[in-house]
């Protein structure tokens, strides 16, 4: 096995062990030393792959989010309108985040104001919504504002749901859909 393959294998093992420990013990209660020990590597190896525990958490959840987005994207036809596409993505993402509320809250807490691995996902997600609006005949200025508003609705509902253990995926998607429908109903208003 090549050095690059060994390094990749170690990284995947660290992610797997960290995911398990974070889920069982919680993010705050898990130390990088525990991740190293359970992975059978030195703590220096953990830090060689992930400079700190927050970046390790981001990497653990990032891979899951990538899989969820890819699966959702496969089910959405190119001609589907922006609201229907957002509903499909939101259902998949809300399901992912709500299935691991504590880790998702930790992720948002540590990465809310930091440039994170999720910046690319957000940019691409916003771009897709913008393109779907334009495909439905909305001009470029308005389409980007509508995409931005839809993402704002999504994050607002996600934050509320993560703080309310009674929230369900279907309730979140329904609320998001309602807000986005209201957005469309008011889209004729001038945008500044």
Secondary structure, 3 states (H helix, E strand, C coil): CCHHHHHHHHHHHHHHHHHHHHHHHCCCCCCHHHHHHHHCCCHHHHHHHCCCHHHHHHHHHHHHHHHHHHHHHHHCCCCCCHHHHHHHHHHHHHHHHHCCHHHHHHHHHHHCCCCCCHHHHHHHHHHHHHHHHHHCCCCHHHHHHHHHHHHHHHHHHHHHHHCCCCCCHHHHHHHHHHHHHHHHHCCCCCCC
